Amino acid sequence: MKASLALSILAIAGLAATANAAQVTVSGGVSVPTMGTTGPLSANTNTALSFTGSGAGATVAGLVQATSTVGGNVQVLTLVLTNFSFTSTSATAVVIDVTIVQDYHISDPGSFATGSHQLNGNSTGSRNGNIIVSSMHESTNLPVLNVAFIGADPNIGANQGITTTVSPIDTIYTITTTYRFTIEGGVGSGTIVLPDSGVDNATLVLVPIPQAAYAGIGGLALAGLAVLRRRTQNHA
């Protein structure tokens, strides 16, 4: 019985981990059917999902990571596209969209947040191209990142600068990010690499319960205890 119970708990834990995996879709010159689910991801947990795909003269591979960490009255959420490589040998331009989505459980509904995103990577080969990053936190669009490169570029990077205020927030915080990668046509090959990642961050200031609210909660608890005592006495 104990062994069966332990196996059941492990099975449930495995399903929970799978359910929290970020959702990934690749479309365009390379198509990868939607993988994973949106969650939501619980506080102080993380998840990761890898993907690969190929098309006419193009290949793609990458890893999506999501984390949710609570410390004090701050909760930090991340959604990362990393270990990414997109290569084209096509004579014509190849464009792909990589869309990643993650829901996060918020420890304290009513919190307020700021969101930001950045991009760091490089290119190899002889092709030109660009990267456009569109991120939405809840229903708020972050500034679009648009970075062009020429041939082999050791430093492809951008960040939005000042963070964006995000509101309102309920018990679930959603980040949706689409990376549009373009590699122009030509001879030879070209590759976009994100070893340092595309990163979305959200920082939430958790709203503490005021002392007056604690007092109210305590009063309700005492009132409930008094009612329970009266019922017990009446049935005695």
C-alpha positions as CSV (number, residue, x, y, z in Angstrom):
1,M,0.0,0.0,0.0
2,K,2.8,2.4,1.0
3,A,4.7,1.6,-2.2
4,S,1.6,2.2,-4.3
5,L,0.9,5.5,-2.6
6,A,4.5,6.6,-3.2
7,L,4.3,5.7,-6.9
8,S,1.0,7.7,-7.2
9,I,2.6,10.7,-5.6
10,L,5.5,10.5,-8.0
11,A,3.1,10.2,-10.9
12,I,1.1,13.3,-9.8
13,A,4.4,15.3,-9.3
14,G,5.5,14.4,-12.8
15,L,2.2,15.6,-14.3
16,A,2.4,18.8,-12.3
17,A,5.9,19.5,-13.7
18,T,4.7,18.9,-17.2
19,A,1.6,21.1,-16.8
20,N,3.8,24.0,-15.7
21,A,6.1,23.9,-18.8
22,A,6.1,27.1,-20.9
23,Q,4.2,27.0,-24.2
24,V,6.3,27.4,-27.3
25,T,5.2,27.7,-31.0
26,V,7.4,28.2,-34.0
27,S,5.9,29.4,-37.3
28,G,7.1,30.7,-40.7
29,G,10.0,29.2,-42.6
30,V,10.3,26.6,-39.9
31,S,7.2,25.2,-38.2
32,V,7.1,23.6,-34.8
33,P,3.6,22.7,-33.5
34,T,2.7,24.2,-30.1
35,M,4.5,22.4,-27.3
36,G,4.0,22.6,-23.5
37,T,1.3,24.5,-21.6
38,T,1.0,27.9,-20.1
39,G,0.9,26.8,-16.5
40,P,0.4,28.6,-14.2
41,L,3.8,28.3,-12.5
42,S,3.8,28.4,-8.7
43,A,5.9,30.6,-6.6
44,N,9.5,29.4,-5.9
45,T,9.5,27.0,-8.8
46,N,11.0,26.8,-12.3
47,T,10.4,24.9,-15.5
48,A,12.2,24.4,-18.9
49,L,11.2,23.1,-22.3
50,S,13.5,22.5,-25.3
51,F,12.4,22.5,-29.0
52,T,13.8,21.8,-32.5
53,G,12.6,22.1,-36.0
54,S,13.6,22.3,-39.6
55,G,12.3,23.7,-42.9
56,A,13.5,24.3,-46.4
57,G,17.2,25.3,-46.0
58,A,16.7,26.2,-42.3
59,T,16.9,24.7,-38.8
60,V,16.1,26.0,-35.3
61,A,16.7,24.8,-31.8
62,G,16.2,26.4,-28.4
63,L,15.4,26.2,-24.8
64,V,12.7,28.1,-22.9
65,Q,13.1,28.6,-19.2
66,A,10.6,30.2,-16.7
67,T,11.2,31.0,-13.0
68,S,9.1,32.5,-10.2
69,T,10.9,33.5,-7.0
70,V,9.6,35.1,-3.8
71,G,11.8,36.9,-1.3
72,G,10.4,39.2,1.3
73,N,7.7,41.3,-0.3
74,V,9.0,40.9,-3.8
75,Q,8.2,38.3,-6.4
76,V,10.4,38.1,-9.5
77,L,9.3,36.3,-12.7
78,T,11.5,35.5,-15.7
79,L,10.8,34.0,-19.1
80,V,13.9,33.2,-21.1
81,L,14.7,32.1,-24.6
82,T,18.3,30.6,-24.5
83,N,20.6,28.0,-26.0
84,F,19.0,29.2,-29.3
85,S,20.3,28.7,-32.8
86,F,18.6,29.6,-36.1
87,T,20.5,28.7,-39.3
88,S,19.6,29.3,-42.9
89,T,21.3,28.2,-46.1
90,S,18.4,29.2,-48.3
91,A,19.0,31.4,-51.4
92,T,16.0,33.5,-50.3
93,A,15.1,35.2,-47.0
94,V,13.8,33.0,-44.2
95,V,11.6,34.5,-41.4
96,I,10.4,32.6,-38.3
97,D,8.4,33.6,-35.3
98,V,9.1,32.0,-32.0
99,T,6.2,32.7,-29.5
100,I,6.5,31.7,-25.9
101,V,3.8,32.1,-23.2
102,Q,3.9,31.5,-19.5
103,D,1.3,32.1,-16.7
104,Y,2.5,32.7,-13.2
105,H,0.6,32.3,-9.9
106,I,0.9,35.6,-8.0
107,S,1.5,35.2,-4.2
108,D,-0.4,38.4,-3.3
109,P,-3.3,39.5,-5.6
110,G,-3.5,43.3,-5.8
111,S,0.3,43.6,-6.2
112,F,1.8,46.1,-8.7
113,A,4.6,45.3,-11.1
114,T,7.2,46.5,-13.5
115,G,8.2,44.6,-16.6
116,S,11.3,44.7,-18.9
117,H,13.0,42.7,-21.6
118,Q,16.4,42.5,-23.3
119,L,18.2,40.6,-25.9
120,N,21.8,39.4,-26.1
121,G,23.4,37.2,-28.8
122,N,25.5,37.1,-31.9
123,S,25.5,36.0,-35.5
124,T,27.9,33.9,-37.6
125,G,28.3,33.4,-41.4
126,S,27.9,35.8,-44.3
127,R,24.1,36.6,-44.1
128,N,22.4,39.8,-42.9
129,G,19.3,39.9,-40.9
130,N,17.4,41.2,-37.9
131,I,15.6,40.3,-34.7
132,I,12.3,41.9,-33.5
133,V,11.0,41.2,-30.0
134,S,7.5,42.0,-29.0
135,S,6.5,41.3,-25.4
136,M,3.2,41.7,-23.6
137,H,2.9,41.5,-19.8
138,E,-0.7,41.0,-18.8
139,S,-2.4,43.4,-21.3
140,T,0.5,45.9,-21.4
141,N,2.9,46.0,-24.4
142,L,6.5,46.6,-23.6
143,P,8.6,48.6,-26.1
144,V,9.5,46.6,-29.2
145,L,13.1,45.7,-29.6
146,N,14.4,45.8,-33.2
147,V,18.1,44.8,-33.9
148,A,19.7,44.4,-37.3
149,F,23.0,42.7,-38.0
150,I,25.4,42.4,-40.9
151,G,27.2,39.1,-41.5
152,A,29.1,37.8,-38.5
153,D,28.3,40.1,-35.6
154,P,29.8,39.3,-32.2
155,N,27.4,41.5,-30.3
156,I,23.7,41.7,-31.0
157,G,22.0,43.3,-28.0
158,A,19.2,45.6,-27.0
159,N,17.1,46.4,-23.9
160,Q,14.0,48.5,-23.4
161,G,15.7,51.0,-21.1
162,I,13.2,52.3,-18.4
163,T,11.0,49.6,-17.1
164,T,7.3,49.5,-17.9
165,T,4.5,49.7,-15.2
166,V,2.1,46.8,-15.5
167,S,-1.4,46.8,-14.1
168,P,-3.9,45.5,-13.2
169,I,-2.9,42.2,-11.7
170,D,-5.1,39.4,-10.4
171,T,-4.0,36.0,-9.2
172,I,-2.3,35.2,-12.6
173,Y,0.4,37.1,-14.3
174,T,0.9,36.3,-18.0
175,I,4.0,37.0,-20.2
176,T,3.7,36.5,-24.0
177,T,6.8,37.2,-26.1
178,T,7.3,36.8,-29.9
179,Y,10.7,36.7,-31.4
180,R,10.8,37.4,-35.1
181,F,14.1,36.2,-36.7
182,T,15.0,37.1,-40.2
183,I,18.0,35.8,-42.2
184,E,18.4,37.3,-45.6
185,G,19.0,35.2,-48.7
186,G,22.4,34.8,-50.4
187,V,25.3,32.4,-50.7
188,G,26.9,30.5,-47.8
189,S,25.0,30.4,-44.6
190,G,23.9,32.6,-41.7
191,T,23.2,31.7,-38.0
192,I,21.6,33.7,-35.2
193,V,22.7,32.6,-31.8
194,L,21.3,33.6,-28.4
195,P,23.7,32.0,-25.9
196,D,23.1,35.0,-23.5
197,S,19.4,34.8,-24.1
198,G,16.3,36.9,-24.7
199,V,14.9,37.7,-21.3
200,D,11.6,39.0,-19.9
201,N,11.6,40.1,-16.3
202,A,8.7,41.1,-14.1
203,T,9.2,42.4,-10.6
204,L,6.1,42.5,-8.3
205,V,5.9,44.3,-5.0
206,L,3.6,42.2,-3.0
207,V,0.9,44.1,-1.1
208,P,1.1,43.3,2.7
209,I,-2.1,42.9,4.7
210,P,-2.5,46.1,6.9
211,Q,-2.5,45.7,10.7
212,A,-6.1,46.7,10.8
213,A,-6.9,43.8,8.5
214,Y,-5.0,41.5,10.8
215,A,-7.1,42.8,13.7
216,G,-10.3,42.2,11.7
217,I,-9.2,38.7,10.8
218,G,-8.5,38.0,14.5
219,G,-11.9,39.3,15.5
220,L,-13.6,37.1,13.0
221,A,-11.7,34.1,14.3
222,L,-12.7,34.9,17.9
223,A,-16.3,35.3,16.9
224,G,-16.3,32.0,15.1
225,L,-14.8,30.3,18.2
226,A,-17.5,31.8,20.4
227,V,-20.2,30.4,18.0
228,L,-18.6,27.0,18.1
229,R,-18.5,27.0,21.9
230,R,-22.2,27.9,22.1
231,R,-23.1,25.2,19.7
232,T,-21.1,22.7,21.7
233,Q,-22.8,23.7,24.9
234,N,-26.2,23.5,23.4
235,H,-25.6,19.9,22.3
236,A,-24.0,18.9,25.6
